[in-house]
Protein backbone atom coordinates (compact mmCIF):
# COMPACT_ATOMS: atom_id res chain seq x y z
CA UNK A 1 0.00 0.00 0.00
CA UNK A 2 1.32 3.43 -0.93
CA UNK A 3 1.59 6.09 1.79
CA UNK A 4 -1.05 8.75 1.76
CA UNK A 5 0.19 12.20 0.77
CA UNK A 6 -1.18 15.26 2.51
CA UNK A 7 -3.66 17.29 0.54
CA UNK A 8 -2.51 20.87 0.15
CA UNK A 9 -5.25 23.35 -0.56
CA UNK A 10 -4.52 25.82 -3.33
CA UNK A 11 -3.85 29.28 -1.98
CA UNK A 12 -6.13 31.83 -3.66
CA UNK A 13 -4.35 34.63 -5.52
CA UNK A 14 -4.22 38.13 -4.12
CA UNK A 15 -4.13 41.72 -5.27
CA UNK A 16 -1.36 44.34 -5.27
CA UNK A 17 -2.82 47.83 -5.00
CA UNK A 18 -1.17 51.14 -4.38
CA UNK A 19 0.14 54.50 -5.49
CA UNK A 20 3.36 55.58 -7.18
CA UNK A 21 4.67 58.99 -6.18
CA UNK A 22 7.62 61.14 -7.19
CA UNK A 23 10.17 61.84 -4.47
CA UNK A 24 10.90 65.35 -5.69
CA UNK A 25 8.88 67.27 -6.51
CA UNK A 26 6.39 65.39 -4.38
CA UNK A 27 3.32 64.10 -6.16
CA UNK A 28 1.57 61.21 -7.92
CA UNK A 29 3.05 59.82 -11.14
CA UNK A 30 0.92 58.90 -14.15
CA UNK A 31 2.09 56.38 -16.79
CA UNK A 32 4.27 54.24 -14.55
CA UNK A 33 4.36 50.55 -15.46
CA UNK A 34 4.06 48.44 -12.30
CA UNK A 35 4.84 44.78 -12.94
CA UNK A 36 5.48 41.58 -11.02
CA UNK A 37 8.79 40.07 -12.11
CA UNK A 38 7.55 36.49 -12.18
CA UNK A 39 8.66 34.20 -15.01
CA UNK A 40 5.55 32.01 -14.77
CA UNK A 41 3.90 32.23 -18.20
CA UNK A 42 0.20 32.68 -18.82
CA UNK A 43 -1.95 32.41 -21.89
CA UNK A 44 -1.86 35.71 -23.81
CA UNK A 45 -5.12 37.61 -24.18
CA UNK A 46 -6.95 37.09 -27.47
CA UNK A 47 -7.51 40.85 -27.69
CA UNK A 48 -4.48 42.82 -28.95
CA UNK A 49 -3.09 45.89 -27.26
CA UNK A 50 -4.08 48.92 -29.33
CA UNK A 51 -1.55 51.76 -29.54
CA UNK A 52 -3.09 54.86 -30.98
CA UNK A 53 -1.24 57.92 -32.21
CA UNK A 54 -3.53 60.78 -31.24
CA UNK A 55 -2.61 64.45 -31.72
CA UNK A 56 1.05 63.56 -32.15
CA UNK A 57 1.23 61.37 -29.01
CA UNK A 58 0.79 57.67 -28.27
CA UNK A 59 -1.99 56.40 -26.04
CA UNK A 60 -0.92 54.69 -23.84
CA UNK A 61 2.51 56.24 -23.29
CA UNK A 62 3.80 53.17 -21.44
CA UNK A 63 2.49 49.63 -21.16
CA UNK A 64 3.04 45.94 -21.50
CA UNK A 65 1.85 43.01 -23.55
CA UNK A 66 1.86 39.32 -22.68
CA UNK A 67 4.27 37.31 -24.84
CA UNK A 68 2.26 36.16 -27.86
CA UNK A 69 -0.34 38.94 -27.56
CA UNK A 70 -0.94 41.00 -30.68
CA UNK A 71 -0.18 44.68 -31.06
CA UNK A 72 -2.23 47.05 -33.24
CA UNK A 73 -0.88 50.41 -34.42
CA UNK A 74 -3.61 52.93 -35.14
CA UNK A 75 -3.66 56.61 -35.99
CA UNK A 76 -6.44 59.15 -35.67
CA UNK A 77 -4.60 61.48 -38.07
CA UNK A 78 -5.03 61.34 -41.83
CA UNK A 79 -1.27 61.55 -42.36
CA UNK A 80 1.39 59.05 -43.35
CA UNK A 81 3.34 57.40 -40.54
CA UNK A 82 6.51 55.38 -40.28
CA UNK A 83 6.49 53.29 -37.12
CA UNK A 84 9.83 52.05 -35.81
CA UNK A 85 10.56 49.86 -32.81
CA UNK A 86 13.82 49.02 -31.07
CA UNK A 87 14.92 47.28 -27.90
CA UNK A 88 17.97 49.25 -26.83
CA UNK A 89 20.16 49.63 -29.94
CA UNK A 90 18.59 46.61 -31.67
CA UNK A 91 15.96 47.50 -34.31
CA UNK A 92 12.87 45.26 -34.25
CA UNK A 93 10.79 46.62 -37.12
CA UNK A 94 10.04 49.64 -39.29
CA UNK A 95 6.60 49.86 -40.89
CA UNK A 96 5.17 52.43 -43.29
CA UNK A 97 1.52 53.39 -43.03
CA UNK A 98 0.29 55.59 -45.90
CA UNK A 99 -2.25 58.30 -45.14
CA UNK A 100 -5.72 56.82 -44.63
CA UNK A 101 -4.40 53.22 -44.57
CA UNK A 102 -5.95 50.74 -42.14
CA UNK A 103 -4.32 49.96 -38.81
CA UNK A 104 -1.25 47.74 -38.72
CA UNK A 105 -0.87 44.55 -36.69
CA UNK A 106 2.40 43.29 -35.27
CA UNK A 107 3.77 41.07 -32.51
CA UNK A 108 6.72 41.73 -30.22
CA UNK A 109 9.21 39.04 -29.25
CA UNK A 110 10.02 38.52 -25.56
CA UNK A 111 13.23 40.11 -24.31
CA UNK A 112 14.85 42.18 -21.59
CA UNK A 113 14.04 45.85 -21.27
CA UNK A 114 11.45 48.08 -22.85
CA UNK A 115 10.69 48.30 -26.55
CA UNK A 116 10.77 51.93 -27.68
CA UNK A 117 8.16 52.53 -30.37
CA UNK A 118 7.93 55.85 -32.18
CA UNK A 119 6.46 57.59 -35.19
CA UNK A 120 9.27 59.04 -37.28
CA UNK A 121 7.04 61.85 -38.62
CA UNK A 122 5.95 62.86 -35.10
CA UNK A 123 9.06 62.70 -32.86
CA UNK A 124 7.02 63.36 -29.70
CA UNK A 125 4.94 60.22 -30.40
CA UNK A 126 6.93 57.72 -28.34
CA UNK A 127 5.81 54.83 -26.18
CA UNK A 128 7.63 52.14 -24.23
CA UNK A 129 6.32 48.58 -23.98
CA UNK A 130 7.53 45.59 -22.00
CA UNK A 131 6.85 42.05 -23.18
CA UNK A 132 5.81 40.08 -20.10
CA UNK A 133 5.49 36.30 -19.68
CA UNK A 134 2.15 36.91 -17.91
CA UNK A 135 -0.51 39.52 -17.31
CA UNK A 136 0.67 40.65 -13.86
CA UNK A 137 1.08 44.36 -14.59
CA UNK A 138 -0.77 47.66 -14.53
CA UNK A 139 -0.16 51.27 -15.55
CA UNK A 140 -0.77 54.08 -13.08
CA UNK A 141 -3.62 56.51 -13.65
CA UNK A 142 -3.67 60.32 -13.20
CA UNK A 143 -3.57 59.93 -9.40
CA UNK A 144 -0.69 57.42 -9.52
CA UNK A 145 -2.96 54.48 -8.58
CA UNK A 146 -2.46 50.92 -9.82
CA UNK A 147 -3.97 47.49 -9.19
CA UNK A 148 -2.56 44.11 -10.22
CA UNK A 149 -4.99 41.21 -9.73
CA UNK A 150 -4.40 37.47 -9.74
CA UNK A 151 -0.96 37.53 -8.10
CA UNK A 152 0.00 34.21 -6.50
CA UNK A 153 0.23 34.34 -2.72
CA UNK A 154 3.79 34.65 -1.44
CA UNK A 155 6.85 36.81 -1.98
CA UNK A 156 7.43 38.60 -5.31
CA UNK A 157 9.67 41.26 -6.79
CA UNK A 158 7.68 44.28 -7.93
CA UNK A 159 9.12 46.78 -10.38
CA UNK A 160 7.90 50.32 -11.06
CA UNK A 161 9.24 51.81 -14.33
CA UNK A 162 8.74 55.14 -16.06
CA UNK A 163 10.68 56.52 -19.01
CA UNK A 164 13.44 58.85 -17.87
CA UNK A 165 13.33 57.63 -14.26
CA UNK A 166 15.37 54.92 -12.53
CA UNK A 167 13.34 51.73 -12.07
CA UNK A 168 12.41 50.83 -8.50
CA UNK A 169 12.31 47.20 -7.36
CA UNK A 170 11.06 45.95 -4.05
CA UNK A 171 10.09 42.63 -2.52
CA UNK A 172 6.45 42.38 -1.50
CA UNK A 173 4.37 39.69 0.15
CA UNK A 174 0.93 39.00 -1.28
CA UNK A 175 -1.51 37.44 1.21
CA UNK A 176 -3.63 34.49 0.04
CA UNK A 177 -6.91 35.91 -1.27
CA UNK A 178 -6.09 39.30 0.21
CA UNK A 179 -4.94 42.76 -0.81
CA UNK A 180 -1.46 44.16 -0.27
CA UNK A 181 -1.50 47.98 -0.18
CA UNK A 182 1.73 49.67 -1.31
CA UNK A 183 3.27 53.10 -1.61
CA UNK A 184 6.06 53.21 -4.20
CA UNK A 185 8.35 56.20 -4.50
CA UNK A 186 10.41 56.99 -7.60
CA UNK A 187 13.26 59.46 -7.53
CA UNK A 188 15.64 60.86 -10.09
C-alpha positions as MATLAB code, in Angstrom:
seq = 'XXXXXXXXXXXXXXXXXXXXXXXXXXXXXXXXXXXXXXXXXXXXXXXXXXXXXXXXXXXXXXXXXXXXXXXXXXXXXXXXXXXXXXXXXXXXXXXXXXXXXXXXXXXXXXXXXXXXXXXXXXXXXXXXXXXXXXXXXXXXXXXXXXXXXXXXXXXXXXXXXXXXXXXXXXXXXXXXXXXXXXXXXXXX';
ca = [
       0.000    0.000    0.000;
       1.325    3.428   -0.929;
       1.594    6.085    1.785;
      -1.049    8.755    1.759;
       0.194   12.201    0.767;
      -1.185   15.259    2.514;
      -3.665   17.294    0.539;
      -2.507   20.873    0.151;
      -5.253   23.347   -0.557;
      -4.517   25.820   -3.331;
      -3.855   29.284   -1.975;
      -6.126   31.825   -3.665;
      -4.346   34.631   -5.518;
      -4.223   38.131   -4.125;
      -4.132   41.723   -5.270;
      -1.365   44.341   -5.273;
      -2.819   47.832   -5.000;
      -1.168   51.140   -4.377;
       0.144   54.496   -5.488;
       3.362   55.581   -7.182;
       4.667   58.993   -6.185;
       7.617   61.138   -7.189;
      10.173   61.837   -4.468;
      10.902   65.354   -5.693;
       8.876   67.275   -6.510;
       6.394   65.389   -4.384;
       3.318   64.104   -6.164;
       1.572   61.211   -7.921;
       3.049   59.823  -11.141;
       0.921   58.897  -14.150;
       2.092   56.379  -16.790;
       4.275   54.237  -14.548;
       4.357   50.550  -15.455;
       4.064   48.439  -12.303;
       4.838   44.776  -12.935;
       5.485   41.585  -11.020;
       8.793   40.071  -12.111;
       7.552   36.490  -12.180;
       8.657   34.203  -15.011;
       5.549   32.006  -14.768;
       3.905   32.232  -18.204;
       0.202   32.676  -18.819;
      -1.954   32.410  -21.893;
      -1.855   35.706  -23.814;
      -5.123   37.610  -24.176;
      -6.946   37.092  -27.468;
      -7.509   40.850  -27.692;
      -4.483   42.821  -28.954;
      -3.086   45.887  -27.256;
      -4.080   48.921  -29.333;
      -1.552   51.756  -29.542;
      -3.086   54.861  -30.978;
      -1.237   57.923  -32.206;
      -3.526   60.776  -31.239;
      -2.611   64.446  -31.718;
       1.054   63.561  -32.148;
       1.233   61.365  -29.007;
       0.794   57.671  -28.269;
      -1.985   56.403  -26.037;
      -0.919   54.686  -23.839;
       2.510   56.238  -23.287;
       3.801   53.169  -21.436;
       2.486   49.634  -21.156;
       3.039   45.939  -21.504;
       1.847   43.007  -23.547;
       1.863   39.325  -22.680;
       4.271   37.307  -24.836;
       2.262   36.163  -27.863;
      -0.341   38.939  -27.562;
      -0.941   41.002  -30.679;
      -0.184   44.681  -31.057;
      -2.232   47.051  -33.244;
      -0.879   50.413  -34.421;
      -3.608   52.930  -35.143;
      -3.661   56.614  -35.994;
      -6.438   59.153  -35.674;
      -4.600   61.483  -38.071;
      -5.026   61.340  -41.826;
      -1.267   61.554  -42.358;
       1.391   59.055  -43.354;
       3.338   57.403  -40.540;
       6.507   55.376  -40.277;
       6.492   53.290  -37.122;
       9.832   52.052  -35.806;
      10.563   49.863  -32.813;
      13.822   49.016  -31.072;
      14.916   47.281  -27.898;
      17.972   49.251  -26.831;
      20.163   49.629  -29.937;
      18.590   46.608  -31.666;
      15.962   47.499  -34.309;
      12.873   45.260  -34.252;
      10.785   46.622  -37.116;
      10.041   49.641  -39.289;
       6.602   49.864  -40.895;
       5.175   52.427  -43.294;
       1.516   53.386  -43.032;
       0.289   55.586  -45.901;
      -2.251   58.304  -45.140;
      -5.718   56.822  -44.633;
      -4.399   53.219  -44.567;
      -5.952   50.742  -42.135;
      -4.322   49.959  -38.811;
      -1.249   47.738  -38.720;
      -0.870   44.545  -36.692;
       2.397   43.294  -35.267;
       3.765   41.070  -32.508;
       6.721   41.726  -30.216;
       9.214   39.036  -29.247;
      10.020   38.521  -25.560;
      13.227   40.111  -24.310;
      14.846   42.181  -21.588;
      14.038   45.846  -21.273;
      11.450   48.080  -22.846;
      10.689   48.298  -26.554;
      10.774   51.926  -27.680;
       8.155   52.534  -30.369;
       7.932   55.850  -32.183;
       6.461   57.588  -35.187;
       9.265   59.037  -37.283;
       7.043   61.847  -38.617;
       5.949   62.856  -35.099;
       9.058   62.702  -32.858;
       7.020   63.365  -29.696;
       4.937   60.224  -30.402;
       6.926   57.719  -28.344;
       5.808   54.831  -26.181;
       7.627   52.138  -24.232;
       6.315   48.577  -23.983;
       7.528   45.594  -21.998;
       6.852   42.047  -23.176;
       5.805   40.080  -20.097;
       5.486   36.304  -19.679;
       2.155   36.912  -17.905;
      -0.509   39.521  -17.311;
       0.672   40.649  -13.865;
       1.084   44.358  -14.592;
      -0.769   47.662  -14.526;
      -0.163   51.274  -15.546;
      -0.766   54.077  -13.075;
      -3.617   56.513  -13.651;
      -3.672   60.321  -13.200;
      -3.570   59.930   -9.403;
      -0.693   57.422   -9.519;
      -2.955   54.483   -8.580;
      -2.463   50.923   -9.818;
      -3.969   47.495   -9.190;
      -2.556   44.115  -10.220;
      -4.987   41.215   -9.731;
      -4.404   37.467   -9.741;
      -0.960   37.530   -8.102;
       0.005   34.210   -6.498;
       0.226   34.342   -2.717;
       3.789   34.648   -1.442;
       6.846   36.814   -1.983;
       7.431   38.599   -5.307;
       9.673   41.260   -6.792;
       7.681   44.275   -7.926;
       9.121   46.781  -10.383;
       7.904   50.319  -11.062;
       9.236   51.808  -14.328;
       8.740   55.144  -16.062;
      10.679   56.524  -19.010;
      13.445   58.853  -17.869;
      13.329   57.634  -14.258;
      15.372   54.919  -12.526;
      13.341   51.729  -12.065;
      12.410   50.834   -8.503;
      12.310   47.202   -7.361;
      11.063   45.947   -4.048;
      10.094   42.629   -2.524;
       6.454   42.377   -1.501;
       4.374   39.687    0.146;
       0.927   38.999   -1.280;
      -1.508   37.440    1.207;
      -3.633   34.488    0.039;
      -6.914   35.908   -1.269;
      -6.091   39.302    0.210;
      -4.944   42.756   -0.814;
      -1.460   44.161   -0.270;
      -1.498   47.975   -0.176;
       1.727   49.668   -1.311;
       3.269   53.101   -1.607;
       6.065   53.209   -4.195;
       8.347   56.200   -4.503;
      10.405   56.991   -7.600;
      13.257   59.461   -7.530;
      15.641   60.862  -10.094;
];
